[in-house]
Amino acid sequence: MANPSPEDLTPPPSGWLAQLRYAYTLTKKLDSKLTVALLGWGLGVGVVVFLLLFLLLFGGSIAGLVFGIVFGIIGALLAATMTLNRRVQRAQYKQIDGQPGAAYSVIESDRRIKKNWALTPVVQVNRQQDAVHRLIGRGGIVLIAEGDPARTKQLVSAERKAVARYLGPDVKVDEIVVGPDEEAGQVPLNKLVQLLAKRAYRKQQLTSTQAMEYSRRLEAIASKTGPMANMPKGPLPKGARMQRGGQR
């Protein structure tokens, strides 16, 4: 594994403009089209706002010119900032995609998921670092599998049996396999959070009481038998090996 560069070890600066500059510098290394995207969206929105105010609302008056320039600049800056935020997130996904623990890192860091789901990471794992994470919420019980699809089938099957054993065979358990092959039913890493957020509101399968009770019951069991009680957060370094004792 390559050693991190000094820039990667430097803590983010304080201040809004300094943070934007810092985010731009880091993201530009992974996104060669970042500058074009920022200019395109910024100038496009700025021109539209200017024309709307100058021509349509103020009829080409001096006041319209002033308001159009001021709010056009503001609109351009907002559009560029929003575009930068989206590209930063996309670059982060691209950087960790395919690494062990990437799906867990994305889920664990999102506020919407924390609000609507109870996450238990690494309920199943193998020596190749393929893993299954469990989510419980109003959207039901969902197993998130990341790693080689052929190997994660066994892990998902084992976790399904465990859930059925402790909650009963009639409890529905869904699965999501994280991967780039959407035609095979996999969910790309950059679409995972959005899918789970929508499911929490549109595909409710459990009441709040049921979700809380199921989560509490399985958490109590996992605290005694869980395979990765000491697993570090975020993607594991490439080449790292899990201890043999960390398998169910």
Backbone as CSV, one residue per row, in Angstrom:
resi,resn,N_x,N_y,N_z,CA_x,CA_y,CA_z,C_x,C_y,C_z
1,MET,0.853,-1.200,0.000,0.000,0.000,0.000,0.882,1.240,0.000
2,ALA,0.597,2.204,-0.864,1.417,3.396,-0.974,1.269,4.265,0.261
3,ASN,2.377,4.896,0.648,2.346,5.792,1.793,1.581,7.055,1.438
4,PRO,0.802,7.593,2.390,0.040,8.807,2.100,0.965,9.986,1.890
5,SER,0.552,10.904,1.026,1.339,12.096,0.767,1.178,13.069,1.920
6,PRO,2.115,14.027,2.065,1.980,15.018,3.140,0.675,15.790,3.071
7,GLU,0.158,16.042,1.845,-1.115,16.763,1.721,-2.262,15.974,2.291
8,ASP,-2.213,14.629,2.133,-3.293,13.791,2.654,-3.305,13.781,4.170
9,LEU,-2.124,14.017,4.804,-2.033,13.993,6.253,-2.308,15.363,6.870
10,THR,-2.353,16.416,6.056,-2.587,17.758,6.561,-4.053,17.923,6.944
11,PRO,-4.341,18.400,8.165,-5.746,18.575,8.556,-6.403,19.663,7.742
12,PRO,-7.725,19.567,7.508,-8.438,20.585,6.736,-8.309,21.955,7.393
13,PRO,-8.179,23.011,6.606,-8.055,24.358,7.182,-9.392,24.847,7.710
14,SER,-9.343,25.892,8.506,-10.560,26.511,9.015,-10.933,27.676,8.102
15,GLY,-12.198,28.032,8.127,-12.666,29.111,7.265,-13.328,28.564,6.017
16,TRP,-14.424,29.226,5.614,-15.242,28.727,4.508,-14.469,28.706,3.200
17,LEU,-13.836,29.828,2.846,-13.111,29.898,1.589,-11.918,28.942,1.574
18,ALA,-11.226,28.846,2.692,-10.069,27.949,2.772,-10.494,26.489,2.623
19,GLN,-11.639,26.152,3.199,-12.140,24.782,3.076,-12.562,24.476,1.649
20,LEU,-13.178,25.448,0.966,-13.549,25.244,-0.434,-12.312,25.033,-1.298
21,ARG,-11.295,25.841,-1.060,-10.053,25.717,-1.820,-9.393,24.364,-1.562
22,TYR,-9.435,23.941,-0.307,-8.849,22.652,0.078,-9.599,21.498,-0.592
23,ALA,-10.950,21.576,-0.554,-11.762,20.521,-1.180,-11.532,20.484,-2.680
24,TYR,-11.427,21.653,-3.299,-11.187,21.713,-4.740,-9.846,21.083,-5.096
25,THR,-8.802,21.403,-4.334,-7.461,20.892,-4.621,-7.410,19.372,-4.539
26,LEU,-8.029,18.813,-3.494,-8.001,17.358,-3.330,-8.863,16.662,-4.383
27,THR,-10.032,17.236,-4.661,-10.943,16.595,-5.598,-10.422,16.657,-7.024
28,LYS,-9.700,17.709,-7.362,-9.167,17.873,-8.709,-8.230,16.732,-9.082
29,LYS,-7.585,16.127,-8.086,-6.678,15.014,-8.349,-7.428,13.776,-8.840
30,LEU,-8.690,13.642,-8.420,-9.485,12.473,-8.781,-10.508,12.767,-9.873
31,ASP,-10.806,14.049,-10.088,-11.849,14.441,-11.034,-11.260,15.461,-11.999
32,SER,-10.836,15.003,-13.170,-10.188,15.889,-14.137,-11.147,16.907,-14.746
33,LYS,-12.456,16.662,-14.668,-13.444,17.563,-15.258,-14.052,18.512,-14.232
34,LEU,-13.458,18.590,-13.060,-14.034,19.403,-11.988,-14.127,20.874,-12.371
35,THR,-13.045,21.441,-12.903,-13.037,22.866,-13.245,-14.088,23.188,-14.297
36,VAL,-14.196,22.332,-15.308,-15.191,22.550,-16.366,-16.605,22.508,-15.789
37,ALA,-16.854,21.568,-14.895,-18.181,21.444,-14.288,-18.516,22.672,-13.446
38,LEU,-17.552,23.164,-12.672,-17.803,24.335,-11.835,-18.084,25.569,-12.683
39,LEU,-17.274,25.773,-13.724,-17.487,26.926,-14.598,-18.804,26.816,-15.354
40,GLY,-19.106,25.615,-15.844,-20.336,25.418,-16.600,-21.575,25.718,-15.784
41,TRP,-21.679,25.106,-14.602,-22.851,25.328,-13.762,-22.884,26.746,-13.199
42,GLY,-21.724,27.236,-12.766,-21.687,28.570,-12.190,-22.086,29.640,-13.187
43,LEU,-21.451,29.638,-14.361,-21.771,30.641,-15.372,-23.190,30.476,-15.905
44,GLY,-23.610,29.212,-16.081,-24.956,28.970,-16.598,-26.027,29.522,-15.689
45,VAL,-25.936,29.207,-14.403,-26.929,29.702,-13.442,-26.829,31.210,-13.306
46,GLY,-25.595,31.740,-13.277,-25.427,33.184,-13.148,-26.064,33.947,-14.294
47,VAL,-25.881,33.466,-15.515,-26.460,34.132,-16.676,-27.986,34.067,-16.651
48,VAL,-28.528,32.912,-16.289,-29.989,32.769,-16.235,-30.588,33.722,-15.207
49,VAL,-29.981,33.789,-14.015,-30.485,34.701,-12.972,-30.407,36.154,-13.441
50,PHE,-29.282,36.514,-14.063,-29.116,37.878,-14.555,-30.199,38.243,-15.575
51,LEU,-30.426,37.350,-16.528,-31.413,37.636,-17.572,-32.825,37.721,-17.005
52,LEU,-33.132,36.852,-16.044,-34.464,36.880,-15.441,-34.724,38.209,-14.744
53,LEU,-33.745,38.683,-13.993,-33.933,39.925,-13.245,-33.842,41.149,-14.164
54,PHE,-32.854,41.155,-15.030,-32.599,42.342,-15.854,-33.682,42.555,-16.913
55,LEU,-34.061,41.484,-17.603,-34.989,41.639,-18.718,-36.452,41.424,-18.323
56,LEU,-36.722,40.341,-17.594,-38.113,39.979,-17.330,-38.723,40.755,-16.172
57,LEU,-38.019,40.868,-15.052,-38.611,41.497,-13.872,-38.463,43.016,-13.869
58,PHE,-37.333,43.489,-14.384,-37.106,44.938,-14.325,-37.105,45.599,-15.702
59,GLY,-37.392,44.856,-16.752,-37.538,45.426,-18.077,-36.320,46.147,-18.620
60,GLY,-35.128,45.691,-18.271,-33.917,46.285,-18.803,-33.535,47.611,-18.184
61,SER,-34.062,47.939,-17.009,-33.750,49.199,-16.341,-32.388,49.136,-15.657
62,ILE,-31.939,50.276,-15.146,-30.675,50.330,-14.415,-30.748,49.486,-13.144
63,ALA,-31.907,49.584,-12.475,-32.087,48.772,-11.263,-31.997,47.289,-11.595
64,GLY,-32.582,46.903,-12.734,-32.504,45.504,-13.148,-31.081,45.088,-13.439
65,LEU,-30.299,45.996,-14.023,-28.900,45.698,-14.300,-28.124,45.452,-13.008
66,VAL,-28.344,46.322,-12.018,-27.638,46.182,-10.741,-28.048,44.897,-10.030
67,PHE,-29.381,44.710,-9.903,-29.859,43.501,-9.235,-29.442,42.244,-9.998
68,GLY,-29.493,42.326,-11.322,-29.115,41.170,-12.126,-27.664,40.777,-11.911
69,ILE,-26.769,41.757,-11.861,-25.348,41.455,-11.660,-25.112,40.884,-10.263
70,VAL,-25.694,41.551,-9.246,-25.466,41.104,-7.861,-25.991,39.691,-7.642
71,PHE,-27.271,39.484,-7.987,-27.862,38.173,-7.733,-27.360,37.125,-8.723
72,GLY,-26.927,37.561,-9.905,-26.311,36.617,-10.830,-25.017,36.061,-10.269
73,ILE,-24.211,36.939,-9.652,-22.959,36.486,-9.021,-23.256,35.552,-7.856
74,ILE,-24.249,35.925,-7.045,-24.614,35.066,-5.911,-25.091,33.698,-6.399
75,GLY,-25.954,33.707,-7.422,-26.438,32.449,-7.976,-25.322,31.603,-8.548
76,ALA,-24.366,32.248,-9.214,-23.234,31.519,-9.790,-22.395,30.875,-8.697
77,LEU,-22.152,31.605,-7.603,-21.353,31.070,-6.499,-22.068,29.898,-5.819
78,LEU,-23.383,30.035,-5.621,-24.149,28.952,-5.000,-24.140,27.700,-5.882
79,ALA,-24.331,27.893,-7.179,-24.336,26.753,-8.100,-22.975,26.070,-8.132
80,ALA,-21.901,26.870,-8.147,-20.559,26.297,-8.156,-20.272,25.543,-6.862
81,THR,-20.739,26.098,-5.734,-20.517,25.445,-4.438,-21.257,24.119,-4.358
82,MET,-22.516,24.112,-4.798,-23.298,22.881,-4.790,-22.684,21.837,-5.723
83,THR,-22.202,22.284,-6.874,-21.549,21.363,-7.803,-20.284,20.787,-7.198
84,LEU,-19.514,21.624,-6.512,-18.298,21.142,-5.855,-18.627,20.101,-4.796
85,ASN,-19.676,20.347,-4.019,-20.067,19.383,-2.987,-20.423,18.028,-3.594
86,ARG,-21.171,18.055,-4.700,-21.550,16.806,-5.355,-20.326,16.081,-5.912
87,ARG,-19.420,16.830,-6.525,-18.233,16.211,-7.114,-17.281,15.691,-6.031
88,VAL,-17.225,16.380,-4.900,-16.404,15.899,-3.781,-16.921,14.546,-3.297
89,GLN,-18.253,14.463,-3.134,-18.838,13.206,-2.686,-18.605,12.107,-3.706
90,ARG,-18.762,12.428,-4.988,-18.536,11.442,-6.033,-17.084,10.967,-6.040
91,ALA,-16.158,11.886,-5.824,-14.737,11.529,-5.786,-14.419,10.645,-4.587
92,GLN,-15.071,10.928,-3.460,-14.866,10.101,-2.270,-15.355,8.681,-2.515
93,TYR,-16.529,8.556,-3.136,-17.045,7.232,-3.468,-16.078,6.500,-4.401
94,LYS,-15.589,7.218,-5.404,-14.678,6.617,-6.372,-13.394,6.145,-5.710
95,GLN,-12.921,6.899,-4.728,-11.655,6.576,-4.078,-11.748,5.316,-3.227
96,ILE,-12.882,5.107,-2.555,-12.990,3.957,-1.657,-13.737,2.782,-2.280
97,ASP,-14.350,2.998,-3.451,-15.137,1.940,-4.083,-14.277,0.695,-4.310
98,GLY,-14.789,-0.451,-3.879,-14.074,-1.709,-4.045,-13.202,-2.084,-2.879
99,GLN,-12.972,-1.177,-1.950,-12.164,-1.495,-0.778,-13.031,-2.179,0.284
100,PRO,-12.454,-3.073,1.066,-13.213,-3.694,2.160,-13.737,-2.636,3.127
101,GLY,-14.996,-2.716,3.456,-15.599,-1.778,4.393,-16.105,-0.496,3.764
102,ALA,-16.058,-0.382,2.430,-16.486,0.860,1.773,-17.977,1.117,1.995
103,ALA,-18.803,0.107,1.831,-20.250,0.287,2.005,-20.573,0.682,3.443
104,TYR,-19.920,0.045,4.390,-20.142,0.391,5.795,-19.746,1.841,6.063
105,SER,-18.616,2.271,5.500,-18.147,3.637,5.710,-19.152,4.652,5.183
106,VAL,-19.721,4.388,4.011,-20.692,5.301,3.404,-21.972,5.350,4.221
107,ILE,-22.462,4.188,4.638,-23.706,4.129,5.406,-23.539,4.788,6.770
108,GLU,-22.451,4.459,7.436,-22.238,4.916,8.808,-22.075,6.429,8.908
109,SER,-21.601,7.050,7.825,-21.331,8.486,7.869,-22.500,9.344,7.406
110,ASP,-23.613,8.735,6.993,-24.741,9.505,6.468,-25.789,9.734,7.563
111,ARG,-26.201,10.972,7.725,-27.153,11.321,8.778,-28.533,10.716,8.539
112,ARG,-28.953,10.657,7.275,-30.274,10.108,6.977,-30.373,8.647,7.383
113,ILE,-29.297,7.906,7.185,-29.297,6.499,7.562,-29.330,6.348,9.073
114,LYS,-28.543,7.149,9.759,-28.522,7.080,11.223,-29.881,7.422,11.819
115,LYS,-30.610,8.318,11.146,-31.907,8.738,11.657,-32.970,7.660,11.486
116,ASN,-32.902,6.895,10.406,-33.986,5.968,10.076,-33.630,4.490,10.205
117,TRP,-32.354,4.186,10.441,-31.950,2.793,10.498,-31.031,2.537,11.693
118,ALA,-31.128,1.339,12.252,-30.170,0.880,13.254,-29.173,-0.031,12.539
119,LEU,-27.923,0.358,12.544,-26.890,-0.362,11.794,-26.056,-1.244,12.712
120,THR,-25.914,-2.503,12.317,-24.991,-3.420,12.977,-23.971,-3.859,11.935
121,PRO,-22.730,-3.378,12.023,-21.745,-3.707,10.989,-21.173,-5.103,11.146
122,VAL,-20.810,-5.690,10.033,-20.061,-6.944,9.959,-20.696,-8.047,10.803
123,VAL,-21.948,-8.365,10.534,-22.591,-9.478,11.221,-22.105,-10.812,10.674
124,GLN,-21.565,-10.780,9.457,-20.942,-11.963,8.856,-19.701,-11.500,8.099
125,VAL,-18.637,-12.292,8.128,-17.402,-11.928,7.446,-16.608,-13.189,7.159
126,ASN,-15.780,-13.154,6.119,-14.922,-14.306,5.818,-13.469,-13.850,5.732
127,ARG,-12.593,-14.768,5.411,-11.167,-14.462,5.390,-10.782,-13.511,4.262
128,GLN,-11.590,-13.473,3.220,-11.312,-12.579,2.090,-11.822,-11.154,2.342
129,GLN,-12.347,-10.904,3.545,-12.866,-9.602,3.957,-14.179,-9.240,3.274
130,ASP,-14.858,-10.207,2.651,-16.243,-9.980,2.249,-17.066,-9.882,3.532
131,ALA,-18.076,-9.031,3.524,-18.818,-8.805,4.759,-20.286,-8.530,4.487
132,VAL,-21.086,-8.754,5.528,-22.515,-8.445,5.497,-22.825,-7.571,6.698
133,HIS,-23.526,-6.452,6.454,-23.959,-5.552,7.519,-25.479,-5.600,7.604
134,ARG,-26.012,-5.361,8.782,-27.464,-5.465,8.972,-28.054,-4.115,9.355
135,LEU,-29.145,-3.764,8.660,-29.906,-2.555,8.955,-31.319,-2.934,9.381
136,ILE,-31.819,-2.274,10.418,-33.198,-2.499,10.866,-33.862,-1.145,11.062
137,GLY,-35.021,-0.977,10.464,-35.756,0.272,10.596,-37.172,0.100,10.095
138,ARG,-37.886,1.209,9.904,-39.244,1.137,9.379,-39.271,0.500,7.996
139,GLY,-38.143,0.575,7.295,-38.045,-0.035,5.969,-37.805,-1.525,5.994
140,GLY,-37.791,-2.128,7.191,-37.621,-3.569,7.314,-36.224,-3.952,7.785
141,ILE,-35.888,-5.203,7.575,-34.557,-5.725,7.883,-33.832,-5.921,6.562
142,VAL,-32.693,-5.262,6.412,-31.952,-5.298,5.161,-30.511,-5.707,5.441
143,LEU,-30.039,-6.682,4.681,-28.654,-7.113,4.772,-27.869,-6.476,3.625
144,ILE,-26.790,-5.782,3.943,-25.942,-5.132,2.954,-24.696,-5.990,2.756
145,ALA,-24.555,-6.564,1.574,-23.414,-7.434,1.290,-22.412,-6.691,0.418
146,GLU,-21.154,-6.720,0.800,-20.103,-6.110,-0.014,-18.932,-7.075,-0.128
147,GLY,-18.403,-7.159,-1.341,-17.335,-8.103,-1.628,-17.680,-8.914,-2.862
148,ASP,-17.065,-10.056,-3.015,-17.326,-10.917,-4.155,-18.746,-11.489,-4.062
149,PRO,-19.591,-11.256,-5.084,-20.994,-11.698,-5.004,-21.148,-13.192,-4.770
150,ALA,-20.273,-13.993,-5.363,-20.380,-15.445,-5.186,-20.118,-15.845,-3.739
151,ARG,-19.164,-15.171,-3.103,-18.837,-15.517,-1.719,-19.836,-14.921,-0.732
152,THR,-20.364,-13.718,-1.041,-21.281,-13.097,-0.096,-22.622,-13.828,-0.023
153,LYS,-22.942,-14.643,-1.027,-24.183,-15.423,-0.961,-24.200,-16.314,0.267
154,GLN,-23.076,-16.937,0.558,-22.991,-17.803,1.734,-23.142,-16.996,3.021
155,LEU,-22.538,-15.804,3.040,-22.643,-14.960,4.230,-24.073,-14.482,4.451
156,VAL,-24.729,-14.084,3.370,-26.123,-13.632,3.471,-27.014,-14.769,3.935
157,SER,-26.788,-15.962,3.385,-27.580,-17.122,3.781,-27.398,-17.432,5.266
158,ALA,-26.164,-17.335,5.745,-25.897,-17.596,7.157,-26.589,-16.575,8.053
159,GLU,-26.601,-15.317,7.635,-27.243,-14.285,8.443,-28.763,-14.411,8.392
160,ARG,-29.300,-14.801,7.263,-30.741,-15.042,7.182,-31.158,-16.119,8.182
161,LYS,-30.384,-17.180,8.259,-30.677,-18.259,9.193,-30.584,-17.772,10.637
162,ALA,-29.596,-16.911,10.908,-29.440,-16.390,12.260,-30.624,-15.511,12.649
163,VAL,-31.067,-14.655,11.735,-32.214,-13.799,12.020,-33.476,-14.632,12.223
164,ALA,-33.656,-15.640,11.374,-34.826,-16.521,11.513,-34.790,-17.274,12.831
165,ARG,-33.608,-17.642,13.265,-33.482,-18.405,14.513,-33.862,-17.556,15.719
166,TYR,-33.520,-16.274,15.702,-33.747,-15.425,16.859,-35.042,-14.625,16.791
167,LEU,-35.536,-14.361,15.574,-36.757,-13.560,15.442,-37.940,-14.359,14.915
168,GLY,-37.675,-15.534,14.376,-38.754,-16.342,13.829,-38.666,-16.433,12.312
169,PRO,-39.125,-17.531,11.741,-38.996,-17.758,10.295,-39.896,-16.867,9.439
170,ASP,-40.899,-16.225,10.032,-41.829,-15.409,9.255,-41.363,-13.963,9.075
171,VAL,-40.271,-13.584,9.731,-39.763,-12.218,9.619,-39.058,-12.059,8.270
172,LYS,-39.483,-11.083,7.488,-38.921,-10.879,6.153,-37.560,-10.209,6.236
173,VAL,-36.617,-10.726,5.463,-35.263,-10.169,5.406,-34.907,-9.928,3.942
174,ASP,-34.580,-8.688,3.599,-34.162,-8.345,2.244,-32.644,-8.200,2.197
175,GLU,-32.103,-8.216,0.998,-30.656,-8.071,0.843,-30.333,-7.095,-0.278
176,ILE,-29.216,-6.418,-0.127,-28.682,-5.522,-1.146,-27.219,-5.882,-1.341
177,VAL,-26.859,-6.204,-2.568,-25.472,-6.521,-2.896,-24.849,-5.283,-3.524
178,VAL,-23.821,-4.756,-2.899,-23.160,-3.554,-3.385,-22.138,-3.935,-4.458
179,GLY,-22.253,-3.314,-5.622,-21.336,-3.616,-6.712,-21.676,-2.822,-7.948
180,PRO,-20.826,-2.846,-8.963,-21.028,-2.023,-10.155,-21.985,-2.602,-11.193
181,ASP,-22.311,-3.895,-11.090,-23.111,-4.565,-12.121,-24.602,-4.405,-11.824
182,GLU,-25.193,-3.305,-12.282,-26.608,-3.053,-12.015,-27.509,-4.037,-12.754
183,GLU,-27.060,-4.536,-13.906,-27.864,-5.494,-14.649,-28.028,-6.801,-13.880
184,ALA,-27.056,-7.110,-13.013,-27.130,-8.318,-12.201,-27.836,-8.074,-10.878
185,GLY,-28.410,-6.875,-10.708,-29.139,-6.567,-9.491,-28.308,-5.930,-8.400
186,GLN,-27.050,-5.613,-8.686,-26.204,-4.976,-7.687,-26.502,-3.478,-7.613
187,VAL,-26.150,-2.879,-6.488,-26.358,-1.450,-6.276,-24.996,-0.772,-6.182
188,PRO,-24.694,0.176,-7.077,-23.416,0.889,-7.008,-23.270,1.631,-5.689
189,LEU,-22.044,1.781,-5.252,-21.777,2.424,-3.964,-22.360,3.829,-3.903
190,ASN,-22.289,4.575,-4.998,-22.768,5.957,-4.981,-24.294,6.067,-4.973
191,LYS,-25.002,4.966,-5.130,-26.468,4.988,-5.102,-27.036,4.318,-3.855
192,LEU,-26.164,3.784,-3.012,-26.615,2.992,-1.871,-27.393,3.827,-0.860
193,VAL,-26.844,4.954,-0.455,-27.486,5.784,0.564,-28.832,6.306,0.078
194,GLN,-28.888,6.745,-1.175,-30.141,7.249,-1.730,-31.218,6.167,-1.740
195,LEU,-30.833,4.950,-2.083,-31.784,3.836,-2.100,-32.327,3.553,-0.700
196,LEU,-31.451,3.537,0.285,-31.879,3.254,1.654,-32.723,4.391,2.218
197,ALA,-32.389,5.630,1.865,-33.164,6.768,2.348,-34.590,6.725,1.791
198,LYS,-34.732,6.396,0.509,-36.065,6.288,-0.086,-36.842,5.131,0.529
199,ARG,-36.165,4.030,0.758,-36.842,2.856,1.300,-37.392,3.139,2.690
200,ALA,-36.677,3.923,3.470,-37.120,4.212,4.832,-38.468,4.927,4.859
201,TYR,-38.787,5.674,3.791,-40.038,6.439,3.755,-41.114,5.795,2.881
202,ARG,-40.694,5.120,1.800,-41.668,4.650,0.820,-41.984,3.159,0.932
203,LYS,-41.131,2.400,1.594,-41.338,0.961,1.652,-41.279,0.487,3.096
204,GLN,-42.162,1.037,3.892,-42.150,0.713,5.313,-42.779,-0.651,5.551
205,GLN,-42.035,-1.483,6.249,-42.482,-2.854,6.512,-42.685,-3.130,8.000
206,LEU,-42.070,-2.318,8.852,-42.162,-2.527,10.289,-42.684,-1.266,10.970
207,THR,-43.343,-1.452,12.091,-43.703,-0.319,12.925,-42.460,0.108,13.712
208,SER,-42.506,1.283,14.288,-41.374,1.757,15.090,-41.099,0.817,16.254
209,THR,-42.165,0.290,16.855,-42.012,-0.631,17.984,-41.351,-1.928,17.534
210,GLN,-41.806,-2.465,16.420,-41.201,-3.696,15.912,-39.720,-3.494,15.582
211,ALA,-39.415,-2.410,14.889,-38.024,-2.145,14.512,-37.140,-2.022,15.741
212,MET,-37.629,-1.330,16.754,-36.844,-1.157,17.975,-36.644,-2.482,18.696
213,GLU,-37.710,-3.283,18.768,-37.627,-4.567,19.469,-36.706,-5.532,18.736
214,TYR,-36.837,-5.632,17.424,-35.966,-6.520,16.646,-34.505,-6.101,16.781
215,SER,-34.273,-4.807,16.678,-32.906,-4.309,16.776,-32.310,-4.588,18.142
216,ARG,-33.087,-4.353,19.184,-32.607,-4.574,20.548,-32.305,-6.047,20.790
217,ARG,-33.179,-6.917,20.271,-32.988,-8.350,20.483,-31.737,-8.862,19.774
218,LEU,-31.559,-8.446,18.525,-30.400,-8.907,17.774,-29.106,-8.261,18.256
219,GLU,-29.173,-7.021,18.709,-27.986,-6.364,19.241,-27.497,-7.055,20.510
220,ALA,-28.444,-7.486,21.336,-28.066,-8.185,22.560,-27.336,-9.477,22.244
221,ILE,-27.771,-10.151,21.192,-27.117,-11.394,20.787,-25.761,-11.101,20.153
222,ALA,-25.725,-10.052,19.313,-24.484,-9.712,18.610,-23.389,-9.276,19.564
223,SER,-23.755,-8.642,20.680,-22.743,-8.190,21.631,-21.997,-9.354,22.266
224,LYS,-22.612,-10.529,22.229,-21.973,-11.709,22.798,-21.315,-12.588,21.746
225,THR,-21.901,-12.612,20.559,-21.420,-13.547,19.531,-20.937,-12.869,18.268
226,GLY,-20.969,-11.520,18.197,-20.611,-10.806,16.973,-19.205,-11.123,16.518
227,PRO,-18.977,-11.213,15.202,-17.688,-11.622,14.684,-16.622,-10.543,14.693
228,MET,-17.040,-9.271,14.748,-16.067,-8.188,14.600,-16.322,-7.094,15.627
229,ALA,-16.248,-7.445,16.893,-16.537,-6.473,17.940,-15.553,-5.318,17.939
230,ASN,-14.339,-5.579,17.500,-13.306,-4.546,17.503,-12.950,-4.049,16.119
231,MET,-13.836,-4.188,15.160,-13.533,-3.765,13.797,-13.395,-2.251,13.724
232,PRO,-12.332,-1.737,13.100,-12.193,-0.294,12.942,-13.216,0.252,11.972
233,LYS,-13.564,1.509,12.130,-14.522,2.135,11.234,-13.872,2.470,9.906
234,GLY,-14.689,2.473,8.857,-14.210,2.854,7.537,-13.580,1.707,6.802
235,PRO,-13.189,1.937,5.551,-12.578,0.889,4.742,-11.279,0.403,5.351
236,LEU,-11.060,-0.905,5.294,-9.809,-1.452,5.773,-8.711,-1.191,4.761
237,PRO,-7.464,-1.018,5.210,-6.369,-0.820,4.264,-6.210,-2.015,3.352
238,LYS,-5.850,-1.749,2.094,-5.631,-2.830,1.157,-4.483,-3.709,1.655
239,GLY,-4.675,-5.015,1.616,-3.648,-5.935,2.055,-3.763,-6.314,3.509
240,ALA,-4.663,-5.624,4.260,-4.815,-5.962,5.672,-5.538,-7.283,5.810
241,ARG,-5.206,-8.017,6.870,-5.822,-9.317,7.111,-6.639,-9.299,8.380
242,MET,-7.784,-9.917,8.324,-8.617,-10.020,9.510,-8.151,-11.218,10.334
243,GLN,-8.328,-11.118,11.638,-7.952,-12.223,12.504,-8.909,-13.380,12.325
244,ARG,-8.390,-14.580,12.483,-9.239,-15.764,12.298,-10.364,-15.807,13.323
245,GLY,-10.113,-15.225,14.479,-11.163,-15.233,15.494,-12.318,-14.339,15.144
246,GLY,-12.182,-13.545,14.073,-13.249,-12.627,13.692,-14.192,-13.224,12.698
247,GLN,-14.410,-14.530,12.692,-15.345,-15.177,11.791,-16.409,-15.897,12.594
248,ARG,-17.605,-15.867,12.044,-18.694,-16.589,12.710,-18.714,-18.015,12.203
